[in-house]
Amino acid sequence: MLRPGPRLSPELVAQNQRERLLAATAVAIAERGYEQTPVAELLRLSGISRTTFYQHFPGGKEECFLATVGAAMALALDAVSGACEGEGDWDERLERAFAALGDTVATHPAAARLCLIDAYSPGEPGLAHVD
């Protein structure tokens, strides 16, 4: 949570709230699963009010979940893309890409589980999002 102090810009506050919600979603769903994770648990973990939650995600838990999956996939794609750049032949760059993906999975296991297992929990919306 942000510390009290000089007034921060509304954009910075909103960004911080959204990041906390995404992190809380990844952790809660890794522990409980999608179906067993109520919005109240996301609120508790993130320290966000229900009103603020629905300001960020009017579509509720599903919208927050899909945004979390998207953020986790973007994290992995950024790591793999960065590893592919630079010097080396195809095999060397591919080896770096797989190493970067492995490091990302090891460093962010809840996000990895979200992308590889839980992303399909909401049914068709999850499938469409992953595709």
Salt bridges, closest charged atoms under 4 A:
GLU41 OE1 - ARG32 NH2 3.62
GLU41 OE2 - ARG44 NH2 2.78
ASP118 OD2 - ARG113 NE 3.02
